Amino acid sequence: MTTTTTYIAFLRAINVGGRTVTMERLRALFAELGLGNVRSYIQSGNVFFTTEGPADRSDRAALTGRIEEHLEQSLGYPVPVMLRTVEEVAELLAAEPFRGVEATPDVRLVVAFLSEPLPAELARPHRSPKGDFEVLGAGPGAAYIVIHLQNGKWVTKEMFGKAYRGSVTSRFLHTTEKILAAARKA
């Protein structure tokens, strides 16, 4: 009996900064890699697909590398990819990382998907000197951030300090919930 794993690829740098790609093209690029049941959700770079076999750490790293290389060759710019299984995203949300924090017009709840763990020296919870964000906590592959809008805007540049060398892509909590629901629809 063959095991099938459903992944969610959270992509960074899709349809921002003048770098545009249709979801049809993005799905085709994933299909070119032999990935199954390729689907996408909204225009910000969320792709679901299946692979044969269990979710293995070394296989995932190799798969991430293959996807990133193919996207860069095809699109002409690097696209960092954070792969998570449907089960991992479900566990993340089930843990209720924002319990007790209310989203308001000036407060946003954000899940930051990480390619590398946060630096050990970044104490959690951590509030920025300007008070524009708080890193409530982090788990395997994600950090949980409360954004306090300043003049209706927010900036996440160097949110984790210069010591962080990994890639980050963020999704609002409510968007992450919708992505999970869409990914579960086979």
VENSULFEN-V822930 format. One line per field, one symbol per residue. ss: DSSP state (H for helix, E for strand, L for the rest). phi: phi as a letter, one per 40 degrees, with the letter a starting at -180 (. if undefined). psi: psi as a letter, one per 30 degrees, with the letter a starting at -180 (. if undefined). Layout:
ss: ???
phi: ???
psi: ???
This chain:
ss: LLLEEEEEEEELLLLELLELLLHHHHHHHHHHLLLEEEEELLLLLEEEEEEELLLLHHHHHHHHHHHHHHHHHHHLLLLLEEEEEHHHHHHHHHLLLLLLLLLELLEEEEEEEELLLLLLLLLLLEELLLLLEEEEEEELLEEEEEEELELLELLLLLLLLLLLLLLEEEEEHHHHHHHHHHHHLL
phi: .ccbbbbbccbbgbfbfgcbaccdcccccccdcgccfcbbbfccgbbbabbchccbdccccccddccccccccccgacbcbbcbcdcccccdcccfcbdgbbcbdbbbbbbbcbcbccddcccbcbbcdcgcabccaabcgabbbbcbcbfgbabbdfdbgcccbccbbbbcdccccccccccccc
psi: kkkkkklkjjkkgkhlhfjkkleeeeeeeeefggklhkllklggijkklllklljkeeeeeeeeeeeeeeeeeefglkjkkjkkleeeeeeeeffifgkfkkklfgkkkkkjkkflllkefjkklkklefgflkjealajglljkkkjkjhglkkgkheglffkfalkkkkleeeeeeeeeeefj.
